Amino acid sequence: MGNFGAPKSSTLANRSRLAAFLSAGVLLAACASPSEGQDPGSSGTDDADRPLVLTTFTVLADMAQQVAGEHAEVESITGVGQEIHGYEPAPDDLRRAAEADLLIANGLHLEDWLDQLLIDVDAPRVTASDGVDTMAIQPEDGSAPGEAINPHAWMSPAEGQVYLANIAAALSDIDPDRAAEYQANAAAYISELETVESELRDALEDVPASARVLVTCEGAFSYLARDLGLEEAYLWPVNAEYEATPQQVRAVIERVRADDIPAVFCESTVSDSGMQQVVAETEAELAGILYVDSLSGPDGPVPGYLDMLQHTAETIAVGLAGDDD
């Protein structure tokens, strides 16, 4: 459970376990609702006794908190708005990792800095993406994909279900007395996620086929595009460069012109300077900021994972629909 990098090849087995987990969660939901009518922390568990769950970024932290409810303290190593791919751990991160009862990472080489941080840390670890139907990174020049895997699988509502099942299983391992509640919480959250997935499809239903191209700074939306039937174009395939080269910008400009794409987008954790060049040389509009590697703050547009997916779909749908006036 300590390998956060390589994906497993057991997708079908994990899908089967997910189906069984969901069935069990529905049955357990009726008998696992101890928090009704209670304030957080009022179930007889002092804050000091709650396990500390440490995640690598805010999206996983929200998922873990939704599953854990009041029974765990959940923190994220990277904060709101921070870039995760090239994050440089601080000394305080090592202290928090040493105190954690459970460490949750995305895996798929999203956090290659993490293994070095955790050399002397003995806490159990879980790779939340284990079992997802992975996608190879598609180079921005359209050439054949290599072996590198796109790590942003949580942007797929379908793959997000796998994340939640893995998190519930990990919490159950460290706190077996509350396993039924963790499974029920995850099953309830997965039901909400399924509703959001349906809403995403509805939001994009009226976007014409000719405009169904998602143009972003980073190629972080491949899983969502796959789910929703969108094509992709982007300045760089993974967030390793942080800034587009002139060649990358020129290629996107040509694609936007050729397909008369009405809107382009950029992510909240990167510079939009390259995409501003695209806008300056085409008739496309920079139609909004998308969130992928970080949630916003509690008062922002995406305080939670479900909000992130809804905001993304609505922003894309409005932008690609163009101005009908």
Legacy VTK file of the C-alpha trace (Angstrom):
# vtk DataFile Version 3.0
C-alpha trace
ASCII
DATASET POLYDATA
POINTS 325 float
0.000 0.000 0.000
3.052 2.249 0.150
3.656 2.576 -3.613
2.056 5.841 -4.709
3.437 5.797 -8.236
2.568 2.828 -10.416
-1.055 1.965 -11.313
-2.369 -1.500 -10.626
-3.549 -3.776 -13.426
-6.583 -5.042 -11.532
-9.222 -2.637 -12.847
-11.883 -5.302 -13.372
-11.328 -6.780 -9.930
-11.540 -3.336 -8.368
-14.739 -2.582 -10.288
-16.247 -5.777 -8.918
-15.223 -4.826 -5.393
-16.698 -1.374 -5.917
-20.038 -2.850 -6.924
-20.025 -5.085 -3.858
-19.005 -2.127 -1.690
-21.900 -0.023 -2.962
-24.385 -2.801 -2.291
-23.041 -3.237 1.208
-23.080 0.502 1.802
-26.752 0.785 0.947
-27.562 -1.935 3.463
-25.361 -0.368 6.117
-26.723 3.149 5.684
-29.850 2.358 7.649
-27.906 1.226 10.695
-24.927 3.594 10.543
-26.153 7.114 11.177
-24.809 8.021 14.625
-24.236 11.666 13.791
-27.901 12.634 13.401
-28.867 15.227 15.975
-25.317 15.444 17.327
-22.698 18.149 17.118
-19.278 17.254 15.677
-17.255 15.497 18.340
-20.276 14.684 20.502
-20.248 10.961 19.838
-17.982 10.218 22.777
-14.743 10.588 20.802
-12.478 13.431 21.962
-10.578 15.407 19.309
-7.319 14.004 20.690
-8.551 10.461 20.093
-9.578 10.988 16.487
-7.154 9.607 13.891
-5.206 12.145 11.857
-5.650 11.566 8.131
-3.138 13.401 5.942
-3.775 13.769 2.210
-1.558 15.215 -0.484
-4.011 17.805 -1.820
-7.292 19.456 -0.996
-9.540 17.397 -3.277
-8.535 14.187 -1.501
-8.951 15.940 1.840
-12.559 16.779 1.023
-13.257 13.225 -0.113
-11.710 11.810 3.062
-13.611 14.211 5.310
-16.915 13.323 3.664
-16.257 9.638 4.288
-14.825 10.046 7.788
-17.440 12.496 9.014
-16.741 13.618 12.575
-14.559 10.633 13.383
-11.246 11.809 11.894
-9.201 14.955 11.622
-8.325 15.436 7.953
-5.554 17.723 6.701
-3.953 18.366 3.309
-0.209 18.725 2.764
-0.718 21.231 -0.063
-2.983 24.150 0.691
-5.711 25.877 -1.280
-4.380 27.202 -4.580
-1.027 25.445 -4.334
0.462 23.569 -7.263
0.839 19.879 -6.459
2.977 18.460 -9.294
6.163 20.280 -8.391
5.427 20.887 -4.725
8.449 21.168 -2.436
7.665 19.791 1.039
8.375 21.972 4.057
9.788 20.761 7.400
6.323 21.003 8.928
5.052 18.502 6.349
7.436 15.888 7.729
6.207 16.539 11.255
2.581 16.165 10.211
3.354 13.003 8.245
5.104 11.508 11.273
2.020 12.194 13.405
-0.507 10.894 10.875
-2.487 7.704 11.383
-3.219 7.391 7.664
-1.685 8.929 4.536
-3.753 9.221 1.356
-2.179 10.059 -2.010
-3.455 10.093 -5.555
-0.590 8.065 -7.029
-0.052 7.751 -10.790
3.120 9.847 -10.330
1.190 12.969 -9.396
3.227 13.372 -6.197
6.690 12.088 -7.040
8.036 14.244 -4.200
6.125 12.215 -1.625
8.241 9.077 -1.367
11.247 11.111 -0.278
9.148 12.854 2.372
7.914 9.559 3.772
11.193 7.616 3.969
11.065 7.369 7.761
7.278 7.515 8.177
5.571 4.300 9.232
1.904 5.310 8.964
-0.277 3.165 6.688
-0.701 4.589 3.216
-3.337 4.240 0.540
-3.258 5.132 -3.137
-6.713 6.538 -3.810
-6.514 5.928 -7.564
-5.923 2.173 -7.286
-8.312 0.451 -9.678
-9.237 3.381 -11.935
-9.427 2.937 -15.695
-6.276 4.925 -16.461
-5.551 7.010 -19.557
-2.156 7.562 -21.134
-0.977 11.143 -21.555
-1.659 12.309 -25.107
1.156 14.559 -26.395
-0.075 17.977 -27.487
1.337 17.427 -30.995
-1.139 14.618 -31.613
1.486 11.859 -31.740
0.863 8.449 -30.238
0.616 8.336 -26.434
3.548 6.915 -24.542
3.493 4.898 -21.336
3.071 7.858 -18.969
-0.310 7.895 -17.246
-2.449 10.980 -16.818
-2.872 11.270 -13.032
-6.013 13.443 -12.939
-8.502 10.589 -12.713
-10.547 12.246 -9.959
-11.967 14.624 -12.598
-14.092 11.708 -13.810
-17.192 11.230 -11.648
-17.065 7.515 -12.468
-13.451 7.172 -11.336
-14.193 9.344 -8.310
-16.347 6.498 -7.044
-13.283 4.264 -6.985
-11.405 6.883 -4.975
-14.163 7.018 -2.373
-14.346 3.242 -2.037
-10.575 3.076 -1.510
-10.708 5.814 1.117
-13.547 4.089 2.972
-11.620 0.819 2.981
-8.493 2.535 4.323
-10.409 4.268 7.111
-12.049 0.980 8.001
-8.637 -0.654 8.275
-7.373 1.858 10.841
-10.708 2.199 12.658
-12.590 -1.100 12.215
-15.172 -0.272 14.876
-16.615 2.376 12.564
-16.202 0.492 9.291
-19.946 0.292 8.749
-20.332 4.039 9.094
-17.424 4.800 6.770
-18.867 2.515 4.122
-22.319 4.042 4.515
-20.937 7.582 4.273
-19.019 6.688 1.125
-22.035 5.000 -0.438
-24.166 8.071 0.237
-21.519 10.356 -1.231
-21.161 8.125 -4.283
-24.909 8.425 -4.817
-24.500 12.209 -4.864
-21.612 11.825 -7.291
-23.791 9.810 -9.659
-26.357 12.606 -9.600
-23.665 15.156 -10.421
-22.464 13.012 -13.329
-25.978 13.059 -14.788
-26.147 16.832 -14.331
-22.806 17.246 -16.095
-24.071 15.409 -19.152
-27.255 17.503 -19.161
-25.250 20.737 -18.896
-23.261 19.885 -22.025
-26.101 18.339 -24.004
-26.854 21.519 -25.988
-23.230 22.238 -26.953
-23.037 21.671 -30.732
-20.791 18.890 -31.990
-18.548 21.362 -33.815
-17.799 23.182 -30.544
-17.173 20.155 -28.337
-13.441 20.814 -27.994
-12.068 21.584 -24.550
-9.026 23.869 -24.809
-7.090 24.279 -21.560
-3.644 25.276 -20.333
-2.865 21.834 -18.920
-4.123 18.509 -20.232
-5.716 17.749 -16.882
-9.235 17.052 -18.085
-8.763 13.928 -20.185
-10.893 11.746 -17.908
-13.729 14.261 -17.786
-13.525 14.778 -21.553
-13.696 11.006 -22.037
-16.790 10.778 -19.852
-18.574 13.677 -21.536
-17.626 13.074 -25.158
-15.353 16.104 -25.593
-12.189 16.431 -27.660
-9.149 18.063 -26.084
-6.480 20.572 -26.969
-4.021 22.057 -24.491
-0.799 23.962 -24.151
1.078 21.255 -22.250
0.092 17.648 -21.475
1.031 17.578 -17.790
1.836 20.333 -15.358
5.589 19.952 -15.379
6.591 22.991 -17.438
4.247 25.560 -15.809
4.565 27.791 -18.875
3.810 27.131 -22.526
6.499 27.275 -25.200
5.938 29.428 -28.312
5.473 26.232 -30.330
2.765 24.992 -27.975
0.944 28.319 -28.093
1.108 28.395 -31.895
-0.312 24.877 -32.191
-3.313 25.775 -30.018
-3.888 28.997 -31.941
-4.021 27.016 -35.174
-6.444 24.485 -33.682
-8.756 27.179 -32.331
-8.774 28.965 -35.691
-9.262 25.793 -37.716
-12.242 24.582 -35.679
-13.610 28.047 -34.865
-13.637 27.153 -31.166
-15.538 29.865 -29.273
-13.964 29.517 -25.822
-10.748 28.480 -24.096
-9.990 27.946 -20.410
-7.163 27.834 -17.903
-6.677 26.280 -14.461
-6.604 28.083 -11.135
-3.088 26.988 -10.140
-1.179 28.007 -13.293
-0.446 31.178 -15.249
-2.857 31.960 -18.082
-0.272 33.999 -20.022
-0.011 31.430 -22.805
-3.780 31.207 -23.166
-4.026 34.990 -23.233
-1.836 34.864 -26.349
-4.282 32.393 -27.891
-7.161 34.766 -27.162
-5.259 37.731 -28.610
-4.745 35.951 -31.951
-8.119 34.246 -32.341
-11.778 35.064 -31.846
-12.014 32.776 -28.837
-12.880 34.061 -25.382
-11.086 33.094 -22.178
-14.349 31.858 -20.728
-13.413 31.008 -17.189
-11.089 29.497 -14.641
-11.275 25.740 -14.096
-10.268 23.963 -10.900
-8.459 20.635 -10.937
-5.429 20.377 -8.612
-6.910 22.402 -5.780
-10.253 23.395 -4.342
-10.970 27.033 -3.610
-11.357 28.345 -0.097
-14.673 27.810 1.719
-16.055 31.087 0.328
-14.885 30.390 -3.223
-16.704 28.696 -6.100
-15.447 25.149 -5.393
-15.199 24.498 -1.652
-15.783 20.758 -2.209
-15.191 17.993 -4.734
-18.774 17.922 -6.012
-18.673 21.711 -6.379
-15.507 21.348 -8.441
-17.150 19.008 -10.925
-20.324 21.099 -11.169
-18.426 24.369 -11.594
-16.202 22.841 -14.269
-19.093 21.503 -16.342
-21.129 24.693 -16.072
-18.166 26.894 -17.016
-17.332 24.704 -20.011
-20.951 24.478 -21.171
-21.531 28.227 -21.027
-18.257 28.957 -22.790
-18.649 26.428 -25.593
-22.265 27.387 -26.207
-20.989 30.807 -27.287
-23.029 33.997 -27.381
-26.410 33.372 -28.956
-27.527 37.018 -28.712
LINES 1 326
325 0 1 2 3 4 5 6 7 8 9 10 11 12 13 14 15 16 17 18 19 20 21 22 23 24 25 26 27 28 29 30 31 32 33 34 35 36 37 38 39 40 41 42 43 44 45 46 47 48 49 50 51 52 53 54 55 56 57 58 59 60 61 62 63 64 65 66 67 68 69 70 71 72 73 74 75 76 77 78 79 80 81 82 83 84 85 86 87 88 89 90 91 92 93 94 95 96 97 98 99 100 101 102 103 104 105 106 107 108 109 110 111 112 113 114 115 116 117 118 119 120 121 122 123 124 125 126 127 128 129 130 131 132 133 134 135 136 137 138 139 140 141 142 143 144 145 146 147 148 149 150 151 152 153 154 155 156 157 158 159 160 161 162 163 164 165 166 167 168 169 170 171 172 173 174 175 176 177 178 179 180 181 182 183 184 185 186 187 188 189 190 191 192 193 194 195 196 197 198 199 200 201 202 203 204 205 206 207 208 209 210 211 212 213 214 215 216 217 218 219 220 221 222 223 224 225 226 227 228 229 230 231 232 233 234 235 236 237 238 239 240 241 242 243 244 245 246 247 248 249 250 251 252 253 254 255 256 257 258 259 260 261 262 263 264 265 266 267 268 269 270 271 272 273 274 275 276 277 278 279 280 281 282 283 284 285 286 287 288 289 290 291 292 293 294 295 296 297 298 299 300 301 302 303 304 305 306 307 308 309 310 311 312 313 314 315 316 317 318 319 320 321 322 323 324
